């Protein structure tokens, strides 16, 4: 049984919804223990109430004294405004989890001006089906019990890795943004299959199952991805021809650049919205 009584999300976007869905349908957390809050989007709040039977209200109307865990899930540019608004409502029992890309625990601690545990967590939208990989890094005032709670909560939506905060940018580039890279790959595999005569739904199932199977092989095999690739590649065969095309058109470098650009953007967000030097 998870040790907290109530979870309040500040922000009601796609990441918050993915976590809410995972908490309810994969972890069995009762909807009446979850609140989602935003500023003005009443339509979105009604949508979440209808879909998940949680409580959803404006940030101004949230009763924070009944919350144990506060999850910051707004856009990074809204971080300072939301933290300033939140600060008067924070009490000693609160634990703050932040999914804000690029925003450091130090910045959050400085704005709230309280010695409360602040923990950065970086899940991805696969939280919705309990298959996220979540990175966790602890702030200055985090105790072992706080870290245990953050891990327990994150395990409810998938796997968990504790990392240093310096590693969070590249983790974001891989795990936080990574699902979009794979969806992009699947889009193109699906399109070329349709162009060559396959039904789109069939093409989607074939491509998705192939990616799922390959991922499972990596997770369950002692071989590295490079070794698995070599085992599937016969000289002058079909796979070799496909890999040759990837090399020719820069497929490998494109993947590396995607991760590097996302990680760089995470650092840039910190510079833009914290107004402190990026190291």
C-alpha positions in Angstrom: 0.0 0.0 0.0 1.4 3.4 -1.0 2.1 5.6 2.1 0.5 8.9 1.0 -3.1 9.9 1.3 -3.7 12.2 -1.6 -1.9 13.3 -4.8 -2.5 16.7 -6.4 -1.3 17.4 -9.9 -0.6 21.1 -10.7 -1.2 20.9 -14.4 -3.6 18.8 -16.3 -1.9 18.1 -19.7 -1.0 14.9 -21.4 1.8 14.0 -19.0 -0.4 14.4 -16.0 -3.1 12.4 -17.7 -0.7 9.6 -18.5 0.3 9.3 -14.9 -3.2 9.6 -13.6 -4.3 6.7 -15.9 -1.3 4.6 -14.8 -2.0 5.3 -11.1 -5.7 4.3 -11.4 -5.6 1.4 -13.9 -2.2 -0.1 -13.2 -1.5 0.7 -9.6 -5.1 0.6 -8.3 -5.0 4.0 -6.7 -8.5 5.2 -6.0 -9.6 8.2 -8.1 -10.8 10.0 -5.0 -7.2 10.2 -3.9 -6.2 12.2 -7.0 -6.8 15.9 -7.9 -5.8 17.6 -11.1 -5.7 21.4 -11.2 -5.1 24.0 -13.9 -5.7 27.7 -14.2 -8.5 28.3 -16.7 -9.2 25.3 -18.8 -12.6 24.2 -17.4 -13.3 22.0 -20.4 -10.1 20.0 -19.7 -11.0 19.6 -16.1 -14.5 18.3 -17.0 -12.9 15.9 -19.5 -10.6 14.4 -16.8 -13.5 14.1 -14.3 -15.7 12.3 -16.8 -12.8 10.0 -17.9 -11.2 9.1 -14.6 -13.7 10.2 -11.9 -11.0 12.2 -10.2 -11.4 15.6 -8.6 -10.4 18.4 -11.0 -10.5 22.1 -10.2 -8.8 25.4 -10.6 -5.4 25.9 -8.9 -7.0 28.7 -6.9 -9.6 26.3 -5.4 -7.4 23.4 -4.5 -7.3 22.5 -0.8 -3.6 21.8 -0.4 -3.7 20.9 3.2 -5.4 17.6 2.2 -2.6 16.7 -0.2 0.5 14.8 0.7 2.2 14.7 -2.7 2.1 17.6 -5.1 3.2 16.8 -8.6 4.3 19.8 -10.7 3.2 19.1 -14.3 2.9 22.5 -15.9 5.1 23.9 -18.8 8.6 25.0 -17.7 7.8 28.6 -18.6 5.0 28.5 -16.0 7.2 27.2 -13.3 8.0 30.4 -11.4 4.5 31.7 -11.5 3.0 28.5 -10.3 5.6 28.1 -7.5 5.0 31.6 -6.3 1.2 30.8 -6.2 1.9 27.5 -4.4 4.3 28.8 -1.8 1.8 30.2 0.8 -0.1 26.8 0.8 2.9 24.6 1.5 3.2 22.8 4.8 5.8 20.5 6.5 4.1 17.3 5.4 4.2 18.1 1.7 6.5 16.3 -0.8 7.0 17.9 -4.2 7.6 15.9 -7.3 8.5 17.8 -10.4 8.1 16.6 -14.0 9.2 20.0 -15.3 11.8 19.5 -18.1 15.0 21.4 -17.4 13.9 23.0 -14.1 16.2 22.1 -11.3 15.4 21.2 -7.7 17.5 24.1 -6.5 15.4 26.6 -8.4 12.2 25.1 -6.9 13.7 25.1 -3.4 14.7 28.8 -3.8 11.2 29.9 -5.0 9.2 28.1 -2.3 11.6 29.2 0.4 10.9 26.2 2.6 13.0 23.2 3.5 10.7 20.7 1.8 11.7 17.6 -0.1 11.8 18.3 -3.8 12.3 15.4 -6.2 12.6 15.6 -9.9 11.0 12.7 -11.8 11.0 12.2 -15.5 8.5 9.6 -16.7 7.1 9.4 -20.2 3.6 9.0 -21.6 3.9 5.2 -21.5 2.9 5.8 -17.8 -0.6 5.5 -19.2 -0.2 1.7 -19.6 2.2 1.2 -16.7 5.3 0.9 -19.0 7.2 4.1 -18.3 10.9 4.3 -17.4 11.2 7.1 -14.8 14.4 8.9 -13.8 14.5 10.2 -10.2 16.9 12.7 -8.7 16.7 14.2 -5.2 16.9 17.7 -4.0 18.8 19.1 -1.0 16.1 18.3 1.7 15.1 14.8 0.6 15.2 12.1 3.2 15.4 8.4 2.5 11.7 8.0 3.3 10.9 10.7 0.7 13.0 9.0 -1.9 11.4 5.6 -1.1 7.9 7.1 -1.6 8.9 8.7 -5.0 10.3 5.3 -6.1 7.2 3.5 -4.9 4.9 6.0 -6.7 7.0 5.8 -9.9 7.1 2.0 -9.9 3.3 2.1 -10.1 3.7 3.4 -13.7 6.7 1.4 -14.8 10.4 1.0 -14.1 12.5 3.4 -12.1 16.1 4.5 -12.1 17.8 6.8 -9.6 20.2 9.2 -11.3 22.1 12.3 -10.5 20.5 15.6 -11.5 23.3 16.3 -13.9 22.2 13.2 -15.8 18.6 14.3 -16.0 19.0 16.3 -19.3 20.2 13.3 -21.3 17.7 11.0 -19.5 15.0 13.4 -20.8 16.4 13.3 -24.3 16.2 9.5 -24.3 13.3 8.5 -22.1 11.2 11.6 -21.7 11.2 12.4 -25.5 12.0 8.9 -26.7 8.5 7.6 -27.3 8.0 10.3 -30.0 11.1 9.1 -31.8 9.7 5.6 -32.0 6.2 6.8 -33.0 7.9 8.8 -35.8 9.7 5.6 -36.9 6.5 3.6 -36.8 4.7 6.3 -38.8 7.2 6.0 -41.6 7.2 2.2 -41.6 3.5 2.2 -41.7 3.4 4.7 -44.6 5.9 2.8 -46.8 3.9 -0.5 -46.1 0.7 1.2 -47.3 2.5 2.5 -50.4 3.4 -1.0 -51.2 -0.1 -2.4 -50.9 -0.6 -3.3 -47.2 -3.8 -2.3 -45.3 -2.9 0.5 -42.9 -4.2 -1.2 -39.8 -2.3 -4.4 -40.7 0.9 -2.4 -41.4 0.6 -0.7 -38.0 0.2 -4.0 -36.2 3.2 -5.5 -38.0 5.4 -2.5 -37.4 4.4 -2.1 -33.7 4.8 -5.8 -32.9 8.2 -5.8 -34.6 9.3 -2.9 -32.4 7.8 -4.5 -29.3 9.5 -7.8 -30.0 12.9 -6.2 -30.6 12.6 -4.2 -27.4 11.7 -7.3 -25.5 14.7 -9.1 -26.9 17.0 -6.3 -25.7 15.4 -6.4 -22.2 15.6 -10.2 -21.9 18.8 -11.0 -23.7 22.4 -10.7 -22.4 23.5 -9.5 -25.8 23.9 -5.8 -26.6 21.8 -4.1 -29.3 24.8 -4.2 -31.6 25.2 -7.9 -31.1 21.6 -8.6 -31.7 21.7 -6.5 -34.8 24.6 -8.5 -36.1 22.8 -11.8 -35.4 19.9 -10.7 -37.6 22.0 -9.4 -40.4 23.2 -11.9 -43.1 25.8 -10.8 -45.6 24.1 -9.4 -48.7 20.7 -10.2 -47.3 17.5 -8.1 -46.9 18.5 -6.7 -43.5 21.9 -5.8 -44.7 20.3 -3.9 -47.6 18.0 -2.0 -45.2 20.8 -1.1 -42.8 22.9 0.1 -45.8 20.1 2.5 -46.6 20.0 3.8 -43.0 23.8 4.4 -43.1 23.5 6.1 -46.5 20.8 8.5 -45.4 22.3 9.1 -41.9 19.8 7.2 -39.9 22.2 6.5 -37.0 23.3 10.1 -36.8 19.8 11.3 -36.9 18.9 9.3 -33.8 22.0 10.6 -32.0 21.1 14.1 -33.0 17.5 13.7 -31.7 18.7 12.7 -28.3 21.4 15.4 -28.2 19.0 18.2 -29.3 16.4 17.2 -26.7 19.0 17.1 -24.0 20.3 20.5 -25.1 16.8 21.9 -25.1 16.4 20.7 -21.5 19.5 22.7 -20.5 18.2 25.7 -22.5 14.9 25.6 -20.7 16.8 25.9 -17.4 18.7 28.9 -18.7 15.5 30.6 -20.0 13.2 30.1 -17.1 15.5 29.9 -14.1 17.7 32.8 -15.1 20.7 31.1 -13.7 23.9 29.9 -15.5 23.7 26.5 -17.2 26.6 24.2 -16.2 
